[in-house]
């Protein structure tokens, strides 16, 4: 039982928006400016859910995932003219491949150190395949996000045991949220930032933002265009019969519009800012799914696995990224796209003011949808 029941839709939406609003206000404080609003939103939602103020899952959260998230992508990409994005996208692809390499190395080290066959997912799964399945499962989710996680759950058969898969999902949700907080904090660590190439592009883009006039008309048109692009994208996805391509198609449509009609899209003032606000609501909704009790009670060994995996991922990311002279914002955005998928990467980049990394963040995140499932499946079969 929670203070606010799962079927109290308006109350739960109110909580999500209050958390988002308070997170923006917190950025004006001394501590909040260091934590960033994204981190405040994540930690506040985790606390609220585990103190039983709000549930871990609810139709209101599903609404955010189903309707807010796809609309976020066009809102962030209205000014993403591909003619200006080639350099940044190329560098981000390299950063993403480094992040993916870190995940694979992290999985291999964690599985080698731990006896995962002792865990008890579905009794009809061979003990040796349990370990291989868990390795593939977490490799996939930390290269492409939850889309890959669901796919590997079916491929490995681990989703057949509901209690185990629930605990694994809780572990994934919690540490994804915590890791997102860590990523948001990294650029603020001066001793770390000084060791990387200075990121000029994001600062220039931020300085070049025109003093545009946001009005009711511009906000309404921004939402109209964003929702229309999602509707067309969903129609195309339905015709193709491939739900996994939904975000890739929506992203493609938004990029085509921004590249083909740059002057018209530039007039949609306020769309980006509206997207940042909705992104904070999304951060709160995804963080609320972290069930600490279920995670500790059912499969505590998974905690150790994920801690090792993400620690190695981060070390490889920073070490190899510095070697190739990539900037810290590029590495943070690429890691975000790998661990949490194409939705949070542009959201965090936008919240941090890295406007030039929003489009590359989406694109490498979409690449992760394909690469993550492929890599996770390969590890499952080769390890087993």
C-alpha positions in Angstrom: 0.0 0.0 0.0 1.2 3.5 -0.8 0.0 6.9 0.3 -1.1 7.6 -3.3 -2.7 4.6 -5.0 -1.7 3.5 -8.5 -5.1 4.4 -9.8 -5.0 8.0 -8.5 -3.8 9.3 -11.9 -4.0 13.0 -11.3 -2.3 12.9 -7.9 0.6 10.8 -9.3 1.0 13.2 -12.3 0.9 16.1 -9.8 3.7 14.4 -7.8 5.8 13.9 -11.0 5.4 17.5 -12.0 6.0 18.8 -8.5 9.3 16.8 -8.4 10.2 18.3 -11.8 9.4 21.8 -10.7 11.2 21.6 -7.4 14.2 20.2 -9.2 14.4 23.3 -11.4 14.2 25.5 -8.3 16.8 23.4 -6.5 19.3 24.3 -9.3 19.3 27.8 -7.9 20.6 26.7 -4.6 24.3 26.1 -3.8 23.9 22.3 -3.4 21.4 21.9 -6.2 23.6 23.7 -8.7 26.3 21.1 -8.1 23.9 18.1 -8.2 21.9 19.4 -11.2 18.1 19.3 -11.5 18.2 15.9 -13.2 19.9 14.3 -10.2 17.5 15.9 -7.8 14.5 14.6 -9.7 15.9 11.1 -9.8 16.8 10.9 -6.2 13.6 12.5 -5.0 11.5 10.0 -7.0 13.5 7.0 -5.7 13.0 8.3 -2.2 9.2 8.9 -2.7 8.7 5.4 -4.2 10.6 3.5 -1.6 9.1 5.5 1.3 5.7 4.3 -0.1 4.5 7.8 -0.9 3.9 6.7 -4.5 3.9 3.3 -6.2 6.7 1.8 -8.2 4.4 1.3 -11.2 1.2 3.0 -12.2 -0.8 3.8 -15.4 0.3 7.5 -14.9 3.9 6.4 -15.3 3.0 4.3 -18.3 1.4 7.4 -19.8 4.7 9.3 -19.4 6.6 6.5 -21.1 4.1 6.0 -23.8 3.2 9.6 -24.7 5.7 12.1 -23.2 8.9 10.2 -24.2 8.1 10.0 -28.0 7.1 13.6 -28.1 10.4 14.6 -26.4 12.4 13.6 -29.4 10.9 16.0 -31.9 10.8 18.8 -29.4 14.6 18.4 -28.9 15.3 18.1 -32.7 13.4 21.0 -34.2 16.7 22.8 -34.9 18.8 19.7 -35.6 19.9 20.6 -39.1 22.0 17.6 -40.2 24.1 19.8 -42.5 25.7 21.2 -39.3 25.8 17.9 -37.3 28.3 15.7 -39.2 31.4 16.5 -37.1 29.7 16.0 -33.7 27.8 12.9 -34.8 31.0 11.2 -36.0 32.8 11.9 -32.7 29.7 10.7 -30.7 29.7 7.5 -32.6 33.3 6.9 -31.5 32.3 7.8 -27.9 29.4 5.4 -28.0 31.5 2.5 -29.3 33.9 3.1 -26.4 31.0 3.1 -24.0 29.7 -0.2 -25.5 33.2 -1.7 -25.2 33.2 -0.7 -21.5 30.0 -2.5 -21.0 31.2 -5.7 -22.7 34.4 -5.7 -20.7 32.5 -5.0 -17.5 30.1 -7.9 -18.1 32.9 -10.3 -18.8 34.8 -9.3 -15.7 31.7 -9.4 -13.4 30.6 -12.8 -14.7 34.1 -14.2 -14.3 34.3 -13.1 -10.7 30.8 -14.1 -9.6 29.0 -17.5 -9.5 25.7 -16.4 -11.1 24.6 -20.0 -11.7 23.6 -20.0 -8.0 20.8 -17.6 -8.8 17.5 -19.4 -9.5 15.6 -18.1 -12.5 13.2 -20.6 -14.1 14.0 -24.2 -13.0 13.8 -25.5 -16.5 16.8 -23.4 -17.6 20.2 -25.2 -17.6 22.5 -23.8 -14.8 25.2 -23.0 -17.3 22.7 -21.1 -19.5 21.5 -19.1 -16.4 24.9 -17.4 -16.1 25.2 -16.8 -19.9 21.6 -15.5 -20.0 22.2 -13.0 -17.1 25.5 -11.8 -18.8 23.7 -11.3 -22.1 20.7 -9.6 -20.4 22.8 -6.9 -18.7 25.2 -6.5 -21.6 22.2 -5.7 -23.8 20.5 -3.3 -21.4 23.7 -1.3 -20.8 24.4 -0.9 -24.5 20.9 0.1 -25.6 18.5 0.5 -22.7 15.3 -1.1 -21.7 14.2 -2.0 -25.3 17.1 -4.5 -25.4 16.5 -5.7 -21.9 13.0 -6.8 -22.7 14.2 -8.5 -25.9 17.0 -10.4 -24.2 14.6 -11.5 -21.4 12.6 -13.4 -24.0 15.6 -14.6 -25.9 17.3 -16.1 -22.8 14.1 -17.3 -21.2 14.9 -15.4 -18.0 11.6 -13.6 -18.2 9.8 -16.9 -17.5 10.5 -16.5 -13.8 8.5 -13.5 -12.8 10.0 -13.0 -9.3 13.6 -13.2 -10.6 13.0 -11.0 -13.6 11.2 -8.5 -11.3 14.3 -8.3 -9.1 16.6 -8.0 -12.1 14.4 -5.2 -13.4 14.5 -3.4 -10.1 18.3 -3.7 -10.0 18.5 -2.3 -13.6 16.1 0.6 -12.8 17.8 1.6 -9.6 21.4 1.5 -10.8 20.4 3.1 -14.1 18.9 6.0 -12.2 21.9 6.2 -9.8 24.4 6.0 -12.8 22.5 8.7 -14.5 23.0 10.8 -11.4 26.8 10.0 -11.5 27.0 11.0 -15.2 25.2 14.3 -14.5 27.7 15.1 -11.7 30.9 14.3 -13.6 31.2 17.5 -15.7 30.9 19.5 -12.5 34.1 17.9 -11.0 36.7 20.4 -11.9 39.6 18.0 -11.2 38.2 15.6 -13.7 37.1 18.1 -16.3 40.6 19.6 -16.5 42.0 16.3 -17.7 39.8 16.3 -20.8 39.7 18.3 -24.0 37.6 21.4 -23.5 34.1 21.1 -25.0 33.7 24.3 -27.0 30.8 23.4 -29.2 28.2 23.1 -26.5 29.2 26.5 -25.0 29.1 28.2 -28.3 25.7 26.7 -29.1 24.5 27.9 -25.7 25.8 31.4 -26.3 24.3 31.5 -29.8 20.7 30.9 -28.6 18.8 33.9 -29.8 16.6 36.0 -27.6 13.5 34.4 -29.1 10.0 35.3 -28.0 8.1 32.4 -26.6 4.4 32.7 -27.0 1.2 30.7 -26.6 1.2 30.4 -30.4 4.8 29.1 -30.6 4.3 26.6 -27.8 1.0 25.3 -29.3 2.6 25.0 -32.8 5.6 23.2 -31.2 3.4 20.6 -29.6 1.3 20.3 -32.8 4.3 19.6 -34.9 5.9 17.2 -32.4 2.7 15.2 -31.9 2.1 15.1 -35.6 5.6 13.7 -36.2 5.0 11.0 -33.6 1.6 10.1 -35.2 3.1 9.8 -38.7 6.0 7.8 -37.2 3.7 5.4 -35.5 1.7 5.0 -38.7 4.9 4.1 -40.6 6.0 1.7 -37.8 2.6 0.0 -37.9 2.8 -0.5 -41.6 6.3 -2.0 -41.3 5.2 -4.2 -38.4 8.4 -3.5 -36.5 7.8 -1.8 -33.1 11.5 -1.7 -32.3 12.0 0.9 -35.1 9.5 3.4 -33.5 12.1 5.8 -32.1 14.4 5.5 -35.0 11.5 6.4 -37.4 10.4 9.3 -35.2 13.9 10.6 -35.0 14.3 10.3 -38.8 11.2 12.3 -39.5 12.2 15.0 -37.1 15.7 15.3 -38.6 14.2 15.4 -42.1 11.9 18.2 -41.1 14.6 20.2 -39.4 17.0 19.7 -42.3 14.5 20.4 -45.1 12.7 23.3 -43.5 15.2 25.0 -41.1 13.7 28.5 -41.3 10.2 27.3 -40.5 11.4 25.0 -37.7 13.4 27.8 -36.2 10.1 29.7 -35.6 8.9 27.0 -33.1 10.2 29.0 -30.2 10.0 27.3 -26.8 9.8 23.7 -28.0 13.2 22.9 -26.7 12.5 24.4 -23.3 9.2 22.6 -23.1 11.0 19.4 -23.9 13.5 19.9 -21.0 10.6 20.4 -18.6 8.9 17.2 -19.7 12.3 15.4 -19.5 12.5 16.1 -15.8 9.0 14.5 -15.4 10.3 11.5 -17.4 13.4 11.3 -15.1 11.1 11.1 -12.0 8.8 8.5 -13.6 11.7 6.2 -14.6 13.4 6.5 -11.2 10.2 5.7 -9.3 10.4 2.1 -10.7 13.5 1.3 -8.5 12.2 -1.1 -5.9 15.0 -1.4 -3.3 13.2 -4.1 -1.2 12.5 -6.5 -4.0 16.0 -6.1 -5.3 17.7 -6.9 -2.0 15.3 -9.7 -1.0 15.3 -11.8 -4.2 18.7 -11.4 -5.9 21.3 -9.4 -4.0 24.1 -10.9 -6.1 22.8 -8.9 -9.0 23.7 -5.7 -7.1 27.3 -6.8 -7.0 27.2 -7.7 -10.7 25.9 -4.3 -11.8 28.2 -2.4 -9.5 31.2 -4.2 -11.1 29.8 -3.8 -14.6 29.1 -0.1 -14.4 32.4 0.7 -12.5 34.4 -1.0 -15.3 32.2 0.7 -17.9 33.0 4.1 -16.5 36.8 3.4 -16.1 37.0 2.2 -19.7 34.9 5.1 -20.9 37.0 7.8 -19.3 40.4 6.2 -19.9 39.9 5.3 -23.6 37.9 8.5 -24.2 40.7 10.7 -22.9 43.2 8.8 -25.0 41.2 9.7 -28.1 40.8 13.3 -27.0 37.0 13.2 -26.7 35.4 15.7 -24.4 33.7 14.9 -21.1 30.2 16.0 -22.3 30.6 13.7 -25.4 31.6 10.8 -23.2 28.8 11.4 -20.7 26.2 11.7 -23.4 27.4 8.5 -25.1 27.5 6.6 -21.8 24.0 7.8 -21.1 22.8 6.6 -24.5 24.3 3.2 -23.9 23.2 2.6 -20.3 19.7 4.2 -20.5 18.9 4.5 -24.2 18.0 7.1 -26.7 15.5 8.9 -24.6 17.5 10.1 -21.6 20.7 11.0 -23.5 19.2 14.0 -25.3 17.2 14.9 -22.2 20.3 15.1 -20.0 22.3 16.9 -22.8 19.5 19.5 -23.0 19.3 19.9 -19.3 23.1 20.5 -19.1 23.0 23.0 -21.9 24.9 20.9 -24.5 22.5 21.7 -27.3 24.9 20.4 -30.0 24.9 17.0 -28.4 21.1 16.5 -28.4 20.8 15.1 -31.9 24.0 12.9 -31.8 22.8 11.6 -28.4 19.5 10.4 -30.0 21.3 8.9 -33.0 23.8 6.8 -31.1 21.0 5.8 -28.7 19.1 4.5 -31.7 22.3 2.7 -32.8 22.3 1.1 -29.4 18.9 -0.5 -29.9 20.4 -2.6 -32.7 23.9 -3.1 -31.3 22.7 -4.0 -27.8 20.4 -6.8 -28.8 23.0 -8.2 -31.2 25.8 -8.0 -28.6 23.7 -9.4 -25.7 22.6 -12.3 -27.9 26.1 -13.0 -29.0 27.4 -13.1 -25.4 24.5 -15.4 -24.4 25.3 -17.9 -27.1 29.1 -17.7 -26.9 29.2 -17.8 -23.1 26.7 -20.6 -22.9 
